[in-house]
Amino acid sequence: MIEFLGNKYTESLSMFDGIKAEHKDSKCKILVIDWWQDETLKIRMKPAGYITKIKEYDICFFMISEMWFNDGWDISPKEINSMLKELNKLNVFYITKSEDSRIRVDVSKSYDIPWFIRSDSRLTFHVDNNFKLDFDYRPKDYTFNMLLGSDTFLRTLFFELIGNEHYVYSTYFGNKKFKLKSAMHLEDDDILHKLSNQDITSNKLQTMSERVWRDWRDVSISHTIPEKIYNNSHFDIVTETEPLLNTLNFTTEKTGKPISTGRFFIWYNSPNQVEYLRQFGFELQDYLSYYDKVQCNVDRLSQVKELIKEIGDNENYIKKIYEDTKGARMYNQEVFKKLMRTYQSNITSWMSEQINTSYNSEKTNA
């Protein structure tokens, strides 16, 4: 038997369809917990409750669908590590979509994948059939696009530094002030309506829960490739949502969009994302990413800003970037496609291996 504990609306339910079908008649008692979306036990703040529950099963899979730790939670990394120390005595495995060096997970018992690799159809990127992938240079109206969502201090600073440059197509619908200064003429009408009319009194712009109909499916706005914007801008400026922490590796759809469409991008995230993504096969060293190693957030921001301004509307530099990064961009797009294509089956195979090994071990020791 297999039991799932988590939010029924998350990716997790569909993600485990394969393992449910394969082990529906198994005598092995299997528990799957979504740490981030647990709405069943209501014990996220009580690690001891998880330990008690897990002891009822032969094997448990802990899925970290976002991050291990959120500053808004009434729990500390120390408490999580204390829980993990106890879980390591049990038959527990981990499926993670981020890394945090504050949290000590047994890497030999974990399956890791970037957050932007998804199985939920609502959260896989939608690309229009007429969308043109630009691996080579062609003239466009803008050098960069910078599409900012929820209001954060660093995004506001970024918009103030870069948003008014004539070569940047900028939107910031999550900020009350800069929402009115956002470019709008390249937005799809249905998306523009949903973004511009949202109540943002909480400074939170809803792009995951807000959806639009594309072709045959309902797609989150966050995962809709902005065809007109991409067709009229060369490169992306990516700013991730989560706090900038030297301990955290967390890459969302904001990073996944340009990778999946073979585009060059400049990002402002926690440092050392190049090394994090490399372990999954992505190669970003050709993306002028020297700033990624800078530990100080202020210094890294300064270097990102200077690089953006250096590229500016310099046509020769833009052409050089296309030429120098073409191989890497094409390669990374293929890596993305492969990870998306094999993600579900790889997860199922990995989980089955742990389940079968565990069950056979128990029968041997019986």
Order of alpha helices (4+ residues) and beta strands (2+ residues): beta-alpha-alpha-beta-alpha-beta-alpha-beta-beta-beta-beta-alpha-beta-alpha-beta-beta-alpha-beta-beta-alpha-beta-alpha-alpha-alpha
